[in-house]
Amino acid sequence: MRAVEIQEHGGPEVLEVVEVDVPEPGPGQVSVDVAYAGINFADLKARETGYRVPSLPFRPGLEISGHVRALGAGVTGLTVGQEVAALTAGGAYAEVAVAEAATVFPVPSGVGLRTAATLPTVLPTSYALIHSAGRLQPGETVLAQGAAGGVGTVAGRLAKAAGATVLGVVSSAGKAAFAKEHGSYDEVFVGDFEKAVQESTHGRGVDLALDPVGGDTFRASLAALAPFGRLVSFGNASGAAPWSVGQPELFPYGVSVGGFSILTLARTAPDELRTLTERAFAKVADGTVTLPVTAEFDLAEAAEAHRLMGARTSTGKLLLRVNG
Ligand SMILES: NC(=O)c1ccc[n+]([C@@H]2O[C@H](COP(=O)([O-])OP(=O)(O)OC[C@H]3O[C@@H](n4cnc5c(N)ncnc54)[C@H](OP(=O)(O)O)[C@@H]3O)[C@@H](O)[C@H]2O)c1
């Protein structure tokens, strides 16, 4: 079968299509004939910096849709041929991928395989940011970075559906228009946001800030919180040194900082992830959330998809078409 592999870390050009043996599922695992694979920002970090890469060569990719090909020993509740969406621990840019059965989900009714490939990382992550970690209440105000991206678009929709005022930050005017149209954002700021947030909230600040960027953006998001506000950190797109906050930043202002990682949750608490994913997928089935696929590439064009996202020019969700 064909799979995308990297032999070394570097730019998009290190992504190569190679011929490899079809992987067999081990105990508790499922193999899937891949229809589509989703592109995630974490894939770019893995390629470039080795983020969560155990060793080289490495096959990237964290999410797929497709048909169950084979079940490993002890797997119940799934059938060969069934349409599924799955979170993988790498190896998703391939004709066949293997996932832990705990992270393989039936495709929600009424959803096609193309849309299904957009769900496994973005939907549960966004749901966790808004509801589980963010504990958003109706009438509150949310501030989200990267508002036109995969997570940003869905987080905006979920926040709006939860009855919040939704503010976003993006890097271009085109992305601002996308976030308003597809992410239900009330206001979107381009670039610097500190002053604009204070004006928009009449000096009060926001109840929930979602930060996938880190560094200065993390600190500015913390400063933008209203009393009792929450900041959820869930990425480090800036590549800045890991943040650290303590009593002086939190105690006097009554604010809190939390975090979320879907990949760690999948490893440490698969039952929690299943519950979270079922709740999140229900928001697609009932029409609360849609995430537009804005570009689709062949497996051999994975580098092009990485270039698009790496240049900060992508919106919505990017997919690789494998057997779709
Ligand atoms: N913790 C988790 O469980 C989890 C799960 C999924 C995703 N994430 C994180 O959520 C973020 C969005 O992921 P995604 O896959 O949905 O990607 P995406 O948003 O579709 O695309 C990448 C995003 O990164 C933003 N960005 C900000 N600073 C950047 C920089 N210095 N270089 C490049 N891009 C930058 C871009 O927004 P602007 O150009 O508008 O700034 C763009 O929206 C990523 O940081 C990712 O690591 C975390």
PDBQT file of the ligand as one rigid body, heavy atoms in Angstrom, charges set to zero:
ROOT
HETATM    1  N1  LIG A 401      -4.610  20.339  22.457  1.00  0.00    +0.000 N 
HETATM    2  C1  LIG A 401      -5.332  19.665  21.580  1.00  0.00    +0.000 C 
HETATM    3  O1  LIG A 401      -5.932  18.636  21.904  1.00  0.00    +0.000 OA
HETATM    4  C2  LIG A 401      -5.424  20.175  20.177  1.00  0.00    +0.000 A 
HETATM    5  C3  LIG A 401      -6.191  19.476  19.230  1.00  0.00    +0.000 A 
HETATM    6  C4  LIG A 401      -6.293  20.008  17.939  1.00  0.00    +0.000 A 
HETATM    7  C5  LIG A 401      -5.626  21.199  17.620  1.00  0.00    +0.000 A 
HETATM    8  N2  LIG A 401      -4.867  21.812  18.568  1.00  0.00    +0.000 N 
HETATM    9  C6  LIG A 401      -4.180  23.082  18.283  1.00  0.00    +0.000 C 
HETATM   10  O2  LIG A 401      -5.158  23.971  17.798  1.00  0.00    +0.000 OA
HETATM   11  C7  LIG A 401      -4.592  24.826  16.828  1.00  0.00    +0.000 C 
HETATM   12  C8  LIG A 401      -5.424  24.734  15.571  1.00  0.00    +0.000 C 
HETATM   13  O3  LIG A 401      -5.256  23.443  15.014  1.00  0.00    +0.000 OA
HETATM   14  P1  LIG A 401      -5.910  23.043  13.634  1.00  0.00    +0.000 P 
HETATM   15  O4  LIG A 401      -5.382  21.702  13.284  1.00  0.00    +0.000 OA
HETATM   16  O5  LIG A 401      -7.385  23.269  13.696  1.00  0.00    +0.000 OA
HETATM   17  O6  LIG A 401      -5.224  24.071  12.611  1.00  0.00    +0.000 OA
HETATM   18  P2  LIG A 401      -5.839  25.338  11.867  1.00  0.00    +0.000 P 
HETATM   19  O7  LIG A 401      -6.398  26.261  12.874  1.00  0.00    +0.000 OA
HETATM   20  O8  LIG A 401      -6.744  24.872  10.792  1.00  0.00    +0.000 OA
HETATM   21  O9  LIG A 401      -4.529  25.984  11.184  1.00  0.00    +0.000 OA
HETATM   22  C9  LIG A 401      -3.415  26.453  11.930  1.00  0.00    +0.000 C 
HETATM   23  C10 LIG A 401      -3.744  27.728  12.726  1.00  0.00    +0.000 C 
HETATM   24  O10 LIG A 401      -2.643  28.212  13.427  1.00  0.00    +0.000 OA
HETATM   25  C11 LIG A 401      -2.781  29.632  13.564  1.00  0.00    +0.000 C 
HETATM   26  N3  LIG A 401      -1.494  30.197  13.886  1.00  0.00    +0.000 N 
HETATM   27  C12 LIG A 401      -1.272  31.033  14.906  1.00  0.00    +0.000 A 
HETATM   28  N4  LIG A 401       0.002  31.310  15.026  1.00  0.00    +0.000 NA
HETATM   29  C13 LIG A 401       0.632  30.666  14.058  1.00  0.00    +0.000 A 
HETATM   30  C14 LIG A 401       1.987  30.570  13.689  1.00  0.00    +0.000 A 
HETATM   31  N5  LIG A 401       2.957  31.228  14.353  1.00  0.00    +0.000 N 
HETATM   32  N6  LIG A 401       2.289  29.797  12.615  1.00  0.00    +0.000 NA
HETATM   33  C15 LIG A 401       1.325  29.149  11.931  1.00  0.00    +0.000 A 
HETATM   34  N7  LIG A 401       0.006  29.206  12.276  1.00  0.00    +0.000 NA
HETATM   35  C16 LIG A 401      -0.311  29.941  13.340  1.00  0.00    +0.000 A 
HETATM   36  C17 LIG A 401      -3.420  30.061  12.271  1.00  0.00    +0.000 C 
HETATM   37  O11 LIG A 401      -4.315  31.122  12.527  1.00  0.00    +0.000 OA
HETATM   38  P3  LIG A 401      -4.031  32.625  12.155  1.00  0.00    +0.000 P 
HETATM   39  O12 LIG A 401      -3.222  32.653  10.902  1.00  0.00    +0.000 OA
HETATM   40  O13 LIG A 401      -5.362  33.251  11.983  1.00  0.00    +0.000 OA
HETATM   41  O14 LIG A 401      -3.299  33.153  13.363  1.00  0.00    +0.000 OA
HETATM   42  C18 LIG A 401      -4.278  28.839  11.901  1.00  0.00    +0.000 C 
HETATM   43  O15 LIG A 401      -5.620  29.017  12.301  1.00  0.00    +0.000 OA
HETATM   44  C19 LIG A 401      -3.130  24.380  16.656  1.00  0.00    +0.000 C 
HETATM   45  O16 LIG A 401      -2.295  25.199  17.438  1.00  0.00    +0.000 OA
HETATM   46  C20 LIG A 401      -3.139  22.969  17.182  1.00  0.00    +0.000 C 
HETATM   47  O17 LIG A 401      -1.897  22.556  17.650  1.00  0.00    +0.000 OA
HETATM   48  C21 LIG A 401      -4.761  21.332  19.830  1.00  0.00    +0.000 A 
ENDROOT
TORSDOF 0
